[in-house]
């Protein structure tokens, strides 16, 4: 694997019984880019993320993340990635700060560093003034932002974002896209899924179009627009 390639897949396939969810897809993601999976609901976007992050075993094919095989070295993969699922995995009954401290503990961040890292992220995401507010009192956009902050608590090299702005109002979506762009400037590689063409166009360096589990094209947003 080339040193500038951080995710590589070859014929990655997933069956759920007799349903083919992901159909022999091959692609690579380069270090420091924002790579997008664009497609309608049910196209196989979330299933692909689940396989790459160890939540689901591929039926066929192979893939590596940062040179680690997703089947045999998934524990190593998980140390280097952050995952933001389409539905938040944070706790309603905890404050914003306590949610981040809990995630820091889960990732094995030394106790002396946890609070500093959590507060730093709250400031970056514009949530510091609400650090003691319960997660359940947050707006949908704020919940999404804190969920991304939680995935960054251990300074991962790659961030997986599943439908980051789905269900957000226009202002909240724009705010979140700005945050995602800023993360890229910090050198984080971002793999995101979306069903919004506009979002892929605004954020991504390259886009793979996924239809019924198959990649039909991979190119820059500009080249994809020129071809339509």
N, C-alpha and C positions, 0 to 999 in steps of 0.2 A: 504494500500500500504506500503510495506517495506520501511524503511527510506533510504535504499541505492538505491531504484528504483526511477528514476526521470521522466520517461515516461512510461505509461502503456496503452495498447490498448486491447480492447476485441471486436472481431467480427466487426472491423471497416470496413465500406463498403461505396462505392460511385458509384452511377449510374449517368451517363449523359444521360437523357431520357432513352432509352432502352439499352445503352452501359454500361456494368459493368466494371468500371475502376479499382476499388479496391474491392477485393472479400473476405470479412469476415476474415480480418487478425488480429492476436493477437500476441503481442510481448511486451517485456519490455526492457528498457534501464537503465543501472546502472549508478549511479553518478560517474563521472570522466572517463568514458570509451569513446572510439571512436567506435561508432556503425555504421555499413555500410549497406546500401540497395544496393545490386548488381543486375543488370538486364538490359536487352536491352531497347532501347527507346520504350516507349509505354507500359512498364510493370506495371506502376502505381506508380513509385517512386515519381515523382513531385506531383502527386495528394495527396499522403500520407502526404508529407511535407505541402502542402497547407491546408489540414484539421487540422494538428497538430498546425499550426501557425495562424489559424483563417481566412485564405483567402478563404476557401471553407467549407461548412457545410456537415458533414457526412450524408449519407442517412439512414444508420443504424449503430448500434454498439455504443461503447463509448470509450472515451480516456481521460486521465488526464496527465497534464504536471506539475511537481512539486506539485502534489496533487490538482491542480486546474482543474476543469472540462472544457473541450474545448468548450462545448456548452454554459454553464451558467456562466463561469468565464473567458472568453477569454481575457477580458481587463487586468485581473491580470496576465494571462499567458504571454501576450505581454510585460509586464514590466520586465520579467525575462529572455527573450530570445532574441537572435540576429538571423536575417535571411539573408542569402546571396542567392538571387535568381540566376537562371542559366543565366539570362541577367541582367546586372548591372542596378541599380536604382539610380545611381549618375548623376550629371548634367555636361554636356560637357562644358558649358560656365563658370563654376566655377573652381577656382584653387583647388588643392588637399586639402589645408588647409581650404579653405572656404566651401568645401563640408563637411568636418568633423565638422566644427563649426556649419553648418546648421543642421546636424544630431544631434549634441549635444543639440541644441536648441529644436529640435523636441522632444527629449527624456526628456526634462525638467531638463537638467543638469544646475546647477547654473552658471550664467554668469561668475563669478570669476574663475570657474574651467574649463570652456570649452577649452580655448586655451592651458592650461597645458596638459589636457588629449589628445587633438588632436595632439599636438607636440610629446607627448610621444609615441603615436601610429605610427606616421610618422617615428620616429626613429626605433621603433621595426620592422617595415616593410621595412626599408631601403629606405624610400621615402622622408626623410627630406630635402635632397638637391634639391628636385623638388617640395617643398611645395607650391611655388608660380606659378607653371606651370599649365596651364589649363588641365582639365581632358581629353579633346579630343586629347591632344598631347601625351598622354601616350600610351605605347605599350599595347598589350592585357594582358600580364602577370602583368604589373603594374596596369592596370585598375582592374584586379581581386583582386590583393593585397589590393588596396585602398578600394574596395567594402567590403572586409572582415574587414578591419580596421574600416570602418563606422559602421558595424554591432556590433562591440565590444565597441563602444564609451561609452555605459552606463554600462559597466562591467556585461554583462549578465552571467547567470549561465549555460545556454545551447546555443550552436551555431548550427544552421541548415545550412548546406552547400549543395546546389543543383548542382551537377556536377562541383566541384570546378576547375578542370583542363581541362575541355573540350575545345578543340580548341587551347590549348597552345602548344608551341614548347617544346621539351624535357627539355631544361635548365630551362625555366620558370615554367614548371610543377614540376620539382624537387625542385626548390626554394620554390614553394608554399606548397609542401608536407612537407618540413622542417618546414615551419612556422606553419602548422597545428599540427605537432607533438609537437612543442614547446608550443602551446596553451594548449594542453592536460596536459603538465607538470605544467601549472599554475592552474590546477584544473578545467578547463572548460570541461563540457561534450559536446561531438561533435556527431551530427547525420549527416552523409553525404550520398549522393547518388552518384553512379558511374556506368558506364558500363564497366570500366576497371578492370579486375580480378587482374592485377598486383597492381593497386592502392589500392584495398581493402586489398590485402595481405600485402602491405607495411605499411598501416596506421591503420587498424582496429583491435580492440580486438575481436570483434565478427561481423559476417556478416549474414544478412538475404538475401537469394536468392529469388528474386521476378520474377515470370513468369506469364504473362497474369493476373496480379492483385492478384495473390495468392503467399503466402510464401511457398516455397517447402522445405526449410531447414534453420535452424539457428544454427551456430556453429562458432568455432574459424577458422581463415584462415587455420591453420595447419591441423585441423581435416577435413575440407572440401577438402583440397588438397589430404590428405591421402585416402579419400573415392573415388577419381576419378581414 
